[in-house]
Structures are given as C-alpha cells and as structure tokens.
C-alpha cells in the first residue's frame, strides 16, 4: 500500500470514529449571526474560544452590526477586546473588516471563501469556518488544534495550515470536510494536547503513528 492510499484509509477510519463522538459540526464560539461569528473567529487568533466568548457579549452589545462597528472609536474597541490578546491589531482589523462589509457588501457577510479572505484579519481558517457554519458549504477549518492533530495522526504531515487543508481535502469527499475538521478540532482540544497529549485515553490511538511517542 502506498503512502497516499494508507493516509486515505486512515482518514476514513478516523472520520467514522471521530464524527460519531463529536457530530455537532459547529464552532465552540458563541454567536447569533454570521457577522458575530466572523468577528469572534478573528478575535480567536492565539486566544482560547472561552476567552473570546467572555469578551464578545459586551462588544456586540456596543456594536451589534457592521454599520455600528465600522464607525466605532478604535480605543473603545481595543478596550473591549483587550483580554483576547494582540488587541491593537485585532481591533483595527475588525473595524476595517466592518467598513469593507458596509462599503462593498451592503453590511452583509459574503458566502464565499474568495470574498471573505479579502477582509482584514480573515484567512482561510476563518473563511472556511464561516462558510461551513453559516452557509452550509464544505469547509476544512485548520486551526492550531487541527494542524497539530492531523500532523500527529499522519494524515496531513505538514506544519503549514494551507498545505494541511489541501492534504486533508485530497483524502475525503467534500461532504465529509466540515464534520471531519470539527471532530479533529475536538480531538486536539480534549486529547491531543500540544504539550502533553493524553494518548492513553485517546479514542483513536490505535490509528495514530505518534501515539505514546511524547516524553
């Protein structure tokens, strides 16, 4: 069996096990609409979902939509998102993204990856999450958990998110992309932790070439 077919078979087995464990196919971020999800994902860069969920209620109460956020004072937005880290950059990005939504998209979040990545602070991870969670389109959301876990599992041996996304896409049909990436995210978050993975408790350790290899 060659390397590609081996990875393909492993991906299918992982899909069957992990999606049965985590079938929800949704982010752990709290949001009421596509705009709130977009902003929350931008804020989640190098920050936990839990911390973002603590910050966004006040942010969205003050600025409930793109039109309001586009006119928001930078200093006020910085204060509201300070606890998510890198708040100067994040505040500037979400204001700039809101302005572009107002100017070019009638204050509506677009439904394509190509349009979403034009927004400041939005990369393919954010775009894939928005199109899958909000618009029901296939998406492979490669965050740090997915990148790390897919590499350790041997299905996407890469340290680069876009390449990891392409490698996973080659292994599974589009209809499985969204569910698989969210299930892998949960595996990484709860078991395949960065510093000390819980290999003994991992539900797919029998399929993992890296199991028990961490000192």
Rosetta silent file (secondary structure, phi, psi, omega in degrees, C-alpha in Angstrom):
SEQUENCE: XXXXXXXXXXXXXXXXXXXXXXXXXXXXXXXXXXXXXXXXXXXXXXXXXXXXXXXXXXXXXXXXXXXXXXXXXXXXXXXXXXXXXXXXXXXXXXXXXXXXXXXXXXXXXXXXXXXXXXXXXXXXXXXXXXXXXXXXXXXXXXXXXXXXXXXXXXXXXXXXXXXXXXXXXXXXXXXXXXXXXXXXXXXXXXXXXXXXXXXXXXXXXXXXXXXXXXX
SCORE:     score description
SCORE:     0.000 S_00000001
   1 L     0.000  129.860 -179.506    0.000    0.000    0.000 S_00000001
   2 L   -81.422  172.384 -173.322    1.457    3.392   -0.954 S_00000001
   3 H   -62.687  -39.545 -178.530    1.561    6.405    1.348 S_00000001
   4 H   -65.508  -46.586 -178.809   -1.434    8.178   -0.219 S_00000001
   5 H   -66.827  -34.015  177.189   -3.730    5.159   -0.042 S_00000001
   6 H   -64.625  -44.308  177.475   -2.598    4.465    3.536 S_00000001
   7 H   -64.484  -39.209  179.861   -3.442    8.041    4.538 S_00000001
   8 H   -62.561  -46.399  179.578   -6.768    7.795    2.701 S_00000001
   9 H   -64.109  -41.942  179.441   -7.753    4.622    4.541 S_00000001
  10 H   -63.955  -42.093  179.611   -6.684    6.075    7.887 S_00000001
  11 H   -60.699  -41.054  179.564   -8.657    9.274    7.244 S_00000001
  12 H   -65.626  -40.100  177.864  -11.806    7.276    6.514 S_00000001
  13 H   -66.692  -41.408  177.817  -11.405    5.244    9.701 S_00000001
  14 H   -62.459  -42.007  178.904  -10.770    8.404   11.706 S_00000001
  15 H   -57.428  -48.677 -176.825  -13.850   10.012   10.191 S_00000001
  16 H   -59.810  -41.323 -177.387  -16.052    7.080   11.206 S_00000001
  17 H   -77.090  -49.466 -170.277  -14.833    7.104   14.810 S_00000001
  18 H   -74.311  -38.741 -179.547  -14.453   10.825   15.500 S_00000001
  19 H   -69.210  -29.037  174.115  -17.598   12.157   13.851 S_00000001
  20 H   -66.621  -32.824  179.031  -19.622    9.624   15.816 S_00000001
  21 H   -78.285  -39.677 -177.984  -18.073   11.059   19.004 S_00000001
  22 L  -128.985   81.876 -174.556  -18.415   14.732   18.012 S_00000001
  23 L   -89.969    2.469 -169.149  -21.206   15.077   15.450 S_00000001
  24 L   -68.916  -27.024  176.490  -22.159   18.701   16.137 S_00000001
  25 L    56.202   39.539 -179.446  -20.178   20.206   13.204 S_00000001
  26 L  -144.082  160.489  178.463  -20.026   23.631   14.791 S_00000001
  27 L   -74.772  160.251  176.496  -17.610   26.027   16.472 S_00000001
  28 L   -87.687   -5.493  175.358  -17.375   26.423   20.228 S_00000001
  29 L   -71.227  145.665  177.974  -17.567   30.188   19.817 S_00000001
  30 L   -94.022  133.942 -179.543  -20.873   31.798   20.773 S_00000001
  31 L  -158.868  154.730 -179.445  -22.572   33.877   18.082 S_00000001
  32 L  -107.394  -16.465 -178.450  -26.036   34.941   16.973 S_00000001
  33 L  -159.032  176.704 -175.368  -25.353   35.594   13.286 S_00000001
  34 H   -64.194  -35.735  178.969  -22.663   35.397   10.616 S_00000001
  35 H   -63.805  -45.287  179.520  -21.227   38.806   11.454 S_00000001
  36 H   -63.124  -38.996  177.617  -20.751   37.877   15.097 S_00000001
  37 H   -64.394  -44.568  179.272  -19.100   34.599   14.096 S_00000001
  38 H   -56.140  -49.240 -179.752  -16.757   36.376   11.695 S_00000001
  39 H   -64.436  -43.136 -178.720  -15.641   38.831   14.376 S_00000001
  40 H   -61.940  -39.729 -179.393  -15.327   36.107   17.016 S_00000001
  41 H   -68.955  -38.769  175.615  -13.081   33.983   14.814 S_00000001
  42 H   -59.659  -41.605  179.982  -10.819   36.950   14.066 S_00000001
  43 H   -70.082  -21.811 -175.143  -10.552   37.553   17.818 S_00000001
  44 L   -78.301   -6.424  178.571   -9.798   33.875   18.468 S_00000001
  45 L   -58.998  123.575 -179.901   -6.353   34.034   16.838 S_00000001
  46 L    54.225   37.557  179.833   -3.849   32.943   19.502 S_00000001
  47 L  -151.452  149.935 -179.845   -6.626   33.024   22.070 S_00000001
  48 L   -76.792  152.533  175.660   -8.967   30.404   23.512 S_00000001
  49 H   -59.212  -37.663 -178.803  -12.600   30.182   22.467 S_00000001
  50 H   -61.175  -41.347 -179.621  -13.553   30.507   26.124 S_00000001
  51 H   -69.370  -38.930  176.648  -11.778   33.846   26.445 S_00000001
  52 H   -62.391  -42.840 -179.512  -13.360   35.153   23.239 S_00000001
  53 H   -62.278  -25.765  176.116  -16.790   34.115   24.497 S_00000001
  54 H   -76.953  -30.262 -175.034  -16.217   36.236   27.599 S_00000001
  55 H   -87.386  -33.124 -170.170  -15.275   39.310   25.555 S_00000001
  56 H   -70.865  -30.563  179.703  -17.805   39.313   22.729 S_00000001
  57 H   -56.096  -45.179  179.173  -21.086   39.947   24.617 S_00000001
  58 H   -68.365  -37.566  178.786  -20.005   43.460   25.592 S_00000001
  59 H   -61.938  -47.275 -177.050  -18.513   44.082   22.153 S_00000001
  60 H   -75.847  -23.715  173.708  -21.709   43.090   20.332 S_00000001
  61 H   -67.929  -37.981  179.905  -23.891   44.967   22.808 S_00000001
  62 H   -78.369  -37.657 -175.265  -21.965   48.138   21.973 S_00000001
  63 L  -135.214   83.954 -169.779  -21.599   47.463   18.243 S_00000001
  64 L   -75.756   -9.439 -178.673  -24.259   44.941   17.114 S_00000001
  65 L  -153.686  176.179 -178.416  -23.551   45.004   13.385 S_00000001
  66 H   -58.186  -39.640 -177.755  -21.101   46.020   10.654 S_00000001
  67 H   -63.573  -41.374  179.592  -22.505   49.547   10.331 S_00000001
  68 H   -69.999  -44.127 -177.950  -22.021   50.256   14.040 S_00000001
  69 H   -68.406  -32.743  179.277  -18.582   48.654   14.233 S_00000001
  70 H   -61.893  -26.469 -178.808  -17.394   50.466   11.116 S_00000001
  71 L  -102.553    5.831 -174.231  -17.929   53.773   12.938 S_00000001
  72 L   -72.130  142.371  172.795  -16.603   52.629   16.294 S_00000001
  73 L   -65.796  131.363 -177.451  -13.760   54.511   18.026 S_00000001
  74 H   -56.029  -43.303 -176.610  -10.633   52.374   17.878 S_00000001
  75 H   -63.100  -35.773  179.350   -9.784   52.973   21.539 S_00000001
  76 H   -69.579  -40.597  178.276  -13.200   51.769   22.686 S_00000001
  77 H   -67.093  -40.898  177.438  -12.980   48.589   20.618 S_00000001
  78 H   -56.909  -43.161 -179.356   -9.449   47.959   21.874 S_00000001
  79 H   -63.829  -36.008 -177.551  -10.693   48.175   25.459 S_00000001
  80 H   -74.931  -27.203 -177.460  -13.494   45.696   24.738 S_00000001
  81 H  -109.579    9.336 -175.415  -11.227   43.099   23.104 S_00000001
  82 H   -53.805  -39.503 -173.969   -8.124   43.647   25.246 S_00000001
  83 H   -72.816   -7.991  178.367   -8.455   40.291   27.011 S_00000001
  84 H   -87.401   -3.972 -179.991   -8.206   38.361   23.718 S_00000001
  85 L    82.193  153.491  179.486   -4.573   39.420   23.248 S_00000001
  86 L    48.248   41.521 -168.570   -2.951   41.390   20.413 S_00000001
  87 H   -69.575  -27.220  176.876   -5.873   43.751   20.879 S_00000001
  88 H   -61.514  -49.756 -176.762   -4.429   46.707   18.933 S_00000001
  89 H   -67.973  -44.762 -178.076   -4.161   44.616   15.786 S_00000001
  90 H   -65.127  -42.669  179.610   -7.421   42.737   16.288 S_00000001
  91 H   -62.180  -43.964  178.999   -9.440   45.892   16.988 S_00000001
  92 H   -62.756  -39.742 -178.461   -8.072   47.591   13.877 S_00000001
  93 H   -67.097  -45.507 -176.581   -8.837   44.513   11.771 S_00000001
  94 H   -70.094  -31.322  174.520  -12.433   44.038   12.863 S_00000001
  95 H   -67.386  -45.726  179.461  -13.192   47.742   12.336 S_00000001
  96 H   -63.524  -38.779  178.030  -11.582   47.640    8.877 S_00000001
  97 H   -64.803  -41.960  178.148  -13.465   44.444    8.028 S_00000001
  98 H   -61.741  -40.828  178.418  -16.743   46.032    9.095 S_00000001
  99 H   -61.939  -42.267  179.893  -16.024   49.054    6.884 S_00000001
 100 H   -67.449  -37.298  176.315  -15.384   46.825    3.880 S_00000001
 101 H   -60.909  -41.782  179.781  -18.588   44.883    4.557 S_00000001
 102 H   -68.480  -44.275 -174.106  -20.533   48.144    4.593 S_00000001
 103 H   -73.108  -36.269 -171.744  -18.817   49.620    1.534 S_00000001
 104 H  -117.271  -14.701 -174.732  -18.813   46.561   -0.740 S_00000001
 105 H  -129.090   20.287  178.007  -21.285   44.003    0.623 S_00000001
 106 L    54.225   39.616  177.559  -24.223   46.070    1.920 S_00000001
 107 L    61.187   27.831  179.780  -23.235   45.227    5.504 S_00000001
 108 L  -119.949  138.163  178.493  -23.712   41.506    4.804 S_00000001
 109 L   -71.885  124.721  179.307  -21.132   38.770    5.301 S_00000001
 110 L   -68.672  160.323 -174.150  -20.314   37.190    1.904 S_00000001
 111 L  -108.257   18.119  178.579  -20.714   33.454    1.447 S_00000001
 112 L  -123.610  147.621  178.776  -17.569   32.590   -0.494 S_00000001
 113 H   -62.081  -39.714 -177.696  -14.036   31.935    0.689 S_00000001
 114 H   -61.003  -39.231  179.195  -12.635   34.121   -2.086 S_00000001
 115 H   -77.979  -37.882 -178.222  -14.610   37.147   -0.900 S_00000001
 116 H   -63.724  -39.530 -177.511  -14.110   36.508    2.798 S_00000001
 117 L   -70.707   -7.227  173.582  -10.312   36.398    2.600 S_00000001
 118 L   -75.670  -18.496 -176.592  -10.393   39.944    1.201 S_00000001
 119 L   -77.532  138.759  178.150  -11.496   41.161    4.629 S_00000001
 120 L   -57.086  133.784  178.053   -8.757   42.395    7.002 S_00000001
 121 L    83.105   -0.340 -176.235   -7.797   39.765    9.547 S_00000001
 122 L  -107.329  117.676  173.886   -9.542   36.965    7.670 S_00000001
 123 L  -108.727 -168.526 -175.403   -7.514   33.994    6.423 S_00000001
 124 H   -67.798  -32.758  177.647   -8.605   30.640    5.080 S_00000001
 125 H   -58.746  -51.692 -179.649   -9.265   29.206    8.550 S_00000001
 126 H   -62.584  -44.576 -178.472  -11.775   31.941    9.326 S_00000001
 127 H   -62.661  -44.194  178.757  -13.288   31.838    5.848 S_00000001
 128 H   -63.008  -38.914  179.734  -13.756   28.065    5.919 S_00000001
 129 H   -66.060  -43.560 -178.361  -15.378   28.243    9.329 S_00000001
 130 H   -65.984  -46.042 -177.498  -17.801   30.975    8.280 S_00000001
 131 H   -67.355  -31.593 -179.743  -18.879   29.339    5.013 S_00000001
 132 H   -78.937  -46.443 -175.884  -19.386   25.975    6.716 S_00000001
 133 H   -75.212  -35.391 -175.400  -21.099   27.151    9.920 S_00000001
 134 H   -94.985  -33.376 -171.464  -23.178   29.948    8.396 S_00000001
 135 H  -118.577    1.603  175.552  -23.851   28.837    4.841 S_00000001
 136 L    68.839   21.497  179.230  -23.638   25.048    4.999 S_00000001
 137 L   -92.121  153.497  177.832  -20.824   24.826    2.461 S_00000001
 138 L   -61.482  136.209  178.715  -17.984   22.287    2.736 S_00000001
 139 L  -153.646  140.205  175.499  -15.047   23.668    4.690 S_00000001
 140 L  -110.187  108.959 -173.199  -11.851   22.378    6.266 S_00000001
 141 L   -95.057   98.524 -176.869  -11.081   24.569    9.263 S_00000001
 142 L   -95.350   90.489  171.743   -7.372   24.190   10.006 S_00000001
 143 L   -93.934 -171.364 -176.834   -6.755   25.874   13.329 S_00000001
 144 H   -64.338  -35.173  179.229   -3.823   25.073   15.621 S_00000001
 145 H   -65.724  -45.581 -178.781   -5.616   22.022   17.064 S_00000001
 146 H   -67.227  -43.163 -179.556   -6.372   20.567   13.624 S_00000001
 147 H   -58.886  -48.732 -178.535   -2.899   21.346   12.269 S_00000001
 148 H   -65.659  -46.457 -173.122   -1.176   19.650   15.206 S_00000001
 149 H   -72.306  -40.775  177.949   -3.509   16.668   15.421 S_00000001
 150 H   -64.800  -33.409  176.798   -3.666   15.921   11.679 S_00000001
 151 H   -68.123  -47.095 -179.486    0.144   16.002   11.596 S_00000001
 152 H   -64.436  -34.263  179.492    0.481   13.612   14.531 S_00000001
 153 H   -75.359  -12.022  177.182   -2.126   11.279   13.030 S_00000001
 154 L    82.367    8.840  179.790   -0.103   11.165    9.826 S_00000001
 155 L   -91.486  -22.307  176.496   -2.929   12.273    7.530 S_00000001
 156 L  -143.234   75.899 -176.407   -1.538   15.756    6.907 S_00000001
 157 L   -73.607   75.910 -178.115    2.181   15.743    7.781 S_00000001
 158 L  -149.595  150.618  174.383    2.719   19.483    7.463 S_00000001
 159 L  -100.934    7.859 -176.032    3.351   22.493    9.698 S_00000001
 160 L  -116.101  124.435 -169.882    1.676   24.856    7.220 S_00000001
 161 H   -60.752  -45.407 -177.739   -2.092   25.380    7.511 S_00000001
 162 H   -64.978  -37.688  177.969   -2.936   25.855    3.830 S_00000001
 163 H   -68.784  -39.727  176.602   -0.960   22.761    2.838 S_00000001
 164 H   -59.877  -42.907  177.752   -2.608   20.777    5.627 S_00000001
 165 H   -58.381  -46.046 -179.557   -6.001   21.872    4.317 S_00000001
 166 H   -64.526  -39.191 -178.939   -5.151   20.688    0.811 S_00000001
 167 H   -66.154  -41.998  177.589   -3.837   17.350    2.074 S_00000001
 168 H   -65.083  -39.882 -179.657   -6.987   16.658    4.091 S_00000001
 169 H   -60.987  -31.974  179.603   -9.138   17.674    1.116 S_00000001
 170 H   -70.793  -20.639 -171.923   -7.407   15.042   -1.018 S_00000001
 171 H   -95.152  -20.302 -172.793   -8.327   12.280    1.433 S_00000001
 172 L  -132.223  150.088  173.855  -12.042   12.857    1.949 S_00000001
 173 L   -68.045  154.437 -176.784  -15.072   13.762   -0.186 S_00000001
 174 H   -54.063  -37.178 -177.067  -16.336   17.338    0.185 S_00000001
 175 H   -61.377  -17.732 -178.091  -19.445   16.170    2.043 S_00000001
 176 H  -102.183   -7.694 -173.023  -17.195   14.998    4.910 S_00000001
 177 H   -57.625  -53.214 -173.208  -14.902   18.015    5.161 S_00000001
 178 H   -62.719  -52.363 -177.657  -16.826   20.097    7.700 S_00000001
 179 H   -60.236  -39.899 -177.890  -17.714   17.316   10.118 S_00000001
 180 H   -66.386  -45.018 -176.698  -14.195   15.895    9.981 S_00000001
 181 H   -66.959  -35.776  177.211  -12.401   19.163   10.675 S_00000001
 182 H   -70.435  -36.891  178.387  -14.616   19.963   13.654 S_00000001
 183 H   -67.242  -40.680  176.031  -14.186   16.437   15.041 S_00000001
 184 H   -63.454  -37.432  176.207  -10.396   16.657   14.639 S_00000001
 185 H   -58.178  -46.024 -179.558  -10.542   20.021   16.402 S_00000001
 186 H   -65.379  -39.144  177.545  -12.278   18.416   19.384 S_00000001
 187 H   -60.606  -44.609  179.264   -9.755   15.576   19.447 S_00000001
 188 H   -66.197  -38.710 -177.190   -6.913   18.089   19.538 S_00000001
 189 H   -69.962  -40.384 -171.680   -8.590   20.264   22.145 S_00000001
 190 H  -102.443  -21.143 -177.178   -9.522   17.498   24.562 S_00000001
 191 L  -127.363  -54.591 -174.113   -6.977   14.711   23.936 S_00000001
 192 L   -86.065   62.256 -174.516   -4.139   15.526   21.522 S_00000001
 193 L   -69.505  155.364 -173.098   -2.933   18.479   23.555 S_00000001
 194 L   -62.100  -51.032 -172.218    0.126   20.424   22.459 S_00000001
 195 L   -87.320  -39.294 -176.249    2.406   19.833   25.441 S_00000001
 196 L  -142.134   84.014 -179.809    1.139   16.573   26.902 S_00000001
 197 L   -63.944  144.996 -177.800   -1.234   14.571   24.698 S_00000001
 198 L   -91.783   66.491 -173.449   -3.480   12.117   26.527 S_00000001
 199 H   -59.941  -38.616 -176.869   -2.533    9.135   24.376 S_00000001
 200 H   -63.428  -28.018 -178.024   -3.719    6.514   26.848 S_00000001
 201 H  -100.992   -3.567 -173.595   -7.250    7.937   26.754 S_00000001
 202 L   -67.322  131.630 -177.732   -7.335    8.859   23.059 S_00000001
 203 L   -71.927  -10.929 -179.622  -10.222    7.206   21.163 S_00000001
 204 L  -125.041   25.928 -177.106   -8.095    6.765   18.013 S_00000001
 205 H   -61.133  -29.697 -179.459   -4.721    5.850   19.487 S_00000001
 206 H   -66.646  -20.219 -179.916   -4.726    2.542   17.585 S_00000001
 207 H   -99.741   -1.813 -171.085   -4.669    4.545   14.320 S_00000001
 208 L   -99.677  118.514  178.521   -2.053    7.084   15.393 S_00000001
 209 L   -70.552  -12.361 -178.602    1.581    6.585   14.351 S_00000001
 210 L  -100.536   -2.369 -174.508    2.627    9.122   17.009 S_00000001
 211 L   -56.889  134.611  176.542    0.837    7.549   19.972 S_00000001
 212 L    65.343   16.505 -179.489    2.943    7.316   23.134 S_00000001
 213 L   -95.358    7.439 -177.018    5.931    8.949   21.409 S_00000001
 214 L  -104.082  128.158 -178.345    5.885   12.042   23.639 S_00000001
 215 L   -79.187    0.000    0.000    8.168   12.169   26.623 S_00000001
